[in-house]
Structures are given as structure tokens and as C-alpha cells.
């Protein structure tokens, strides 16, 4: 593994690169830390050049303290692809990272070989009146009333599988340090997200939405099914929970390896078995 820092507009991004082969950029969600993916990056390094990074304002990157713009996050990802992947990469994003990936695909399609968006909590695509649409507002109110501890406790309560595994100590410490960045500066941007359906339907590369088998019915899994339906792309079921890559990195890496290999094998078109969206679980 080699690490470094990339200067971008108003920030320096800490990144890590592992392996050889086609480029795979991995975008993290809440907490914005490369360490989420260390285990699966090691497991995929024999087949892919895996690029992970701390998102702007999080952990070892600079540029925090201002309201997050998804367009800026997408531009950061594009800069990493340009500098570290010769301008083109397959992108995987989990949770808020999947929202950033969808934004990147809509705004900068020239830099993607494909997109795998895992459990984007894009609650605005859910039907009017769906209780899950109030998730972001609820946590914002809890943050205003009780700060990051109150919002963080509720966040954990809404995420299946929390408490079933241990975070690496250094990652947990950095995550706690990122809590105010998340709830004060990033939360409004994620809450306001609406996918650019026209741009995503026109994307000249494969897009796959997915969610974990243990997350069926959650506010962060159901939007993936709806987005896949709206833009006419495949939906797949991954193993486990929202952050299965921390709980069982080898299991998650095996599933991602298959899908990433298929995306690259497609060479700019969706393989025949992927056409259509399976029935929602």
C-alpha cells in the first residue's frame, strides 16, 4: 500500500492505493474515511488497483468547516481518478458514498468505467408520506438539541447490525472526530439529494444499484431498488448489512470482485444477464 495527498480546490485529500490492474475507486459515506475499505481493498488488490481516500473535511484530509456540496465531492472523486487512475475508473460507493457516486456519474461520466452504488440513503425517491423520508430531518433535530452524541446514538439505532462487530480502534477514533463534520456540514447535502435520472439513464457505462440481504426494508436499502427501477439498470443483493465490509471483509470482497469483474468485462455495455431489474425483495 502506498499513501499520499492530492491537492484539490480548497483541500488536500489523503488517499491510499493498493494492488495492480483496472482501477477501482471506493467512496465512503458517513465519516468519510479510507479505513472503512482497508480489509476489502487488501482482498481485491490482486486483481484491481484499489483507491481509497478520506473525503474532504474528514480524518486525514483537510477542507472541512463548510457546508458540503455534492458537486464538490464529485469533483474531488474525479480529481483522484485523473491523478491516480489515468482518468478512468470503476467506482464503488456505500451509503453517502453511493450518493456521491451517483452525482459523479451524472456530472462527470467521462471518468467512469462503471458505477456500483450500494445502499444510497436517497430517501427523497420514496413515496410521499413514507415515514423514512423524515430520517434526515429527525437526526438534524437531534443534533441541534443534543449534539453529535444524540444524533450518533439515533443513527446507530437505525442501522441494522451495529454492535455485531468491532471497529478497528484507529478507525473508530477518527470516525468520532468526524461527527460534527457529518451532522453539521454534510447532513444537509445528503438530505437534499435527488438523483439526476435523465443523466443516469444516458450514462455510457454500466450502473448497478444494490443493497445487503440483511437490510431488506430499511430506509437506506429501499431507495436503491427505486432508483434502479427509475433509470432502468440492474439491482443486485449483496451479502450482509450496511457495512458488511467491516464485519466480514472477505465475504464482501468476494461479492464485489465478481460484480466489478463483470462491469469491466462489459467494456462499456451492460452484459446480457443484467438486463432488467429483478423483483424487489
Secondary structure, DSSP 8 states (H G I E B T S, - for coil): -EEEEEEETTEEEEEEEE-SSEEEEEE--TT--GGGGHHHHHHHTTTEEEEEE--TTSTT----SS---HHHHHHHHHHHHHHHSTT-EEEEEETHHHHHHHHHHHH-GGGEEEEEEE----GGGS-TT-GGGGHHHHHHHHHHHHHHHHHHHHHHHTSTTTTSS---HHHHHHHHHTHHIIIIIIHHHHHT----HHHHHT-SSEEEEEEEGGGTT-TTTHHHHHHHHHHT-EEEEESSSTTHHHHSHHHHHHHHHHHHHHHHHHTTS--GGG-S-----
